[in-house]
Amino acid sequence: MNKSVGKYDHKDFFNSAAHATISPSENLVLSGNCDGSIYYWNRYKGGLERKVTGHEGSVTAIQYHFMSSLLASADKEGNMILWT
């Protein structure tokens, strides 16, 4: 577990101590951002796939359900969103 296998970044991405997660399909790497958005990167190509918004504060936690496409995220303001 000490070998790096990918690096994911974007000019607008400034992680605010949010957790990162990998999709159940293992194709996407996700992390929350300090602007209230969630970034989706293609795990194999390394490029940004999409960015979704919905939180009012910094996204501090993010987790996929291990058997579905449901994604839960929480922000610094105490809000939680369930995404499909």
Contacts in CASP RR format, 6 or more apart in sequence:
PFRMAT RR
TARGET T0000
AUTHOR 0000-0000-0000
METHOD contacts of the structure
MODEL  1
MNKSVGKYDHKDFFNSAAHATISPSENLVLSGNCDGSIYYWNRYKGGLER
KVTGHEGSVTAIQYHFMSSLLASADKEGNMILWT
6 43 0 8 1.000
6 46 0 8 1.000
7 46 0 8 1.000
8 29 0 8 1.000
8 31 0 8 1.000
8 39 0 8 1.000
8 41 0 8 1.000
8 46 0 8 1.000
8 47 0 8 1.000
8 48 0 8 1.000
10 39 0 8 1.000
10 48 0 8 1.000
10 51 0 8 1.000
12 33 0 8 1.000
12 35 0 8 1.000
12 51 0 8 1.000
13 31 0 8 1.000
13 33 0 8 1.000
13 39 0 8 1.000
14 33 0 8 1.000
14 34 0 8 1.000
14 35 0 8 1.000
15 31 0 8 1.000
15 32 0 8 1.000
15 33 0 8 1.000
15 34 0 8 1.000
16 32 0 8 1.000
16 33 0 8 1.000
16 34 0 8 1.000
16 58 0 8 1.000
16 59 0 8 1.000
16 60 0 8 1.000
16 76 0 8 1.000
17 60 0 8 1.000
18 31 0 8 1.000
18 32 0 8 1.000
18 33 0 8 1.000
18 58 0 8 1.000
18 59 0 8 1.000
18 60 0 8 1.000
18 61 0 8 1.000
18 62 0 8 1.000
19 31 0 8 1.000
19 60 0 8 1.000
19 61 0 8 1.000
19 62 0 8 1.000
19 63 0 8 1.000
20 29 0 8 1.000
20 30 0 8 1.000
20 31 0 8 1.000
20 32 0 8 1.000
20 62 0 8 1.000
21 29 0 8 1.000
21 30 0 8 1.000
21 31 0 8 1.000
21 62 0 8 1.000
21 63 0 8 1.000
21 64 0 8 1.000
21 71 0 8 1.000
22 28 0 8 1.000
22 29 0 8 1.000
22 30 0 8 1.000
22 43 0 8 1.000
22 64 0 8 1.000
23 29 0 8 1.000
23 30 0 8 1.000
23 64 0 8 1.000
23 69 0 8 1.000
24 64 0 8 1.000
24 65 0 8 1.000
24 66 0 8 1.000
24 67 0 8 1.000
24 68 0 8 1.000
24 69 0 8 1.000
26 43 0 8 1.000
27 42 0 8 1.000
27 43 0 8 1.000
27 44 0 8 1.000
28 40 0 8 1.000
28 41 0 8 1.000
28 42 0 8 1.000
28 43 0 8 1.000
28 49 0 8 1.000
29 40 0 8 1.000
29 41 0 8 1.000
29 43 0 8 1.000
30 38 0 8 1.000
30 39 0 8 1.000
30 40 0 8 1.000
30 41 0 8 1.000
30 62 0 8 1.000
30 64 0 8 1.000
30 71 0 8 1.000
31 38 0 8 1.000
31 39 0 8 1.000
31 59 0 8 1.000
31 62 0 8 1.000
32 38 0 8 1.000
32 39 0 8 1.000
32 58 0 8 1.000
32 59 0 8 1.000
32 62 0 8 1.000
32 73 0 8 1.000
33 39 0 8 1.000
33 51 0 8 1.000
33 58 0 8 1.000
33 59 0 8 1.000
34 57 0 8 1.000
34 58 0 8 1.000
34 59 0 8 1.000
35 53 0 8 1.000
35 57 0 8 1.000
35 58 0 8 1.000
36 53 0 8 1.000
36 54 0 8 1.000
36 55 0 8 1.000
36 56 0 8 1.000
36 57 0 8 1.000
36 58 0 8 1.000
36 59 0 8 1.000
36 75 0 8 1.000
37 51 0 8 1.000
37 52 0 8 1.000
37 53 0 8 1.000
37 54 0 8 1.000
37 55 0 8 1.000
37 59 0 8 1.000
38 51 0 8 1.000
38 52 0 8 1.000
38 53 0 8 1.000
38 59 0 8 1.000
38 62 0 8 1.000
38 71 0 8 1.000
38 73 0 8 1.000
38 83 0 8 1.000
39 48 0 8 1.000
39 50 0 8 1.000
39 51 0 8 1.000
40 48 0 8 1.000
40 49 0 8 1.000
40 50 0 8 1.000
40 51 0 8 1.000
40 52 0 8 1.000
41 47 0 8 1.000
41 48 0 8 1.000
41 49 0 8 1.000
42 48 0 8 1.000
42 49 0 8 1.000
52 83 0 8 1.000
54 81 0 8 1.000
55 73 0 8 1.000
55 75 0 8 1.000
55 77 0 8 1.000
55 79 0 8 1.000
55 81 0 8 1.000
56 75 0 8 1.000
56 77 0 8 1.000
56 79 0 8 1.000
57 75 0 8 1.000
57 76 0 8 1.000
57 77 0 8 1.000
57 79 0 8 1.000
58 75 0 8 1.000
58 76 0 8 1.000
59 73 0 8 1.000
59 74 0 8 1.000
59 75 0 8 1.000
59 76 0 8 1.000
60 74 0 8 1.000
60 75 0 8 1.000
60 76 0 8 1.000
61 72 0 8 1.000
61 73 0 8 1.000
61 74 0 8 1.000
62 71 0 8 1.000
62 72 0 8 1.000
62 73 0 8 1.000
62 74 0 8 1.000
63 71 0 8 1.000
63 72 0 8 1.000
63 73 0 8 1.000
64 70 0 8 1.000
64 71 0 8 1.000
65 71 0 8 1.000
65 72 0 8 1.000
69 84 0 8 1.000
70 82 0 8 1.000
70 83 0 8 1.000
70 84 0 8 1.000
71 82 0 8 1.000
71 83 0 8 1.000
71 84 0 8 1.000
72 80 0 8 1.000
72 81 0 8 1.000
72 82 0 8 1.000
72 83 0 8 1.000
73 80 0 8 1.000
73 81 0 8 1.000
73 83 0 8 1.000
74 80 0 8 1.000
74 81 0 8 1.000
END
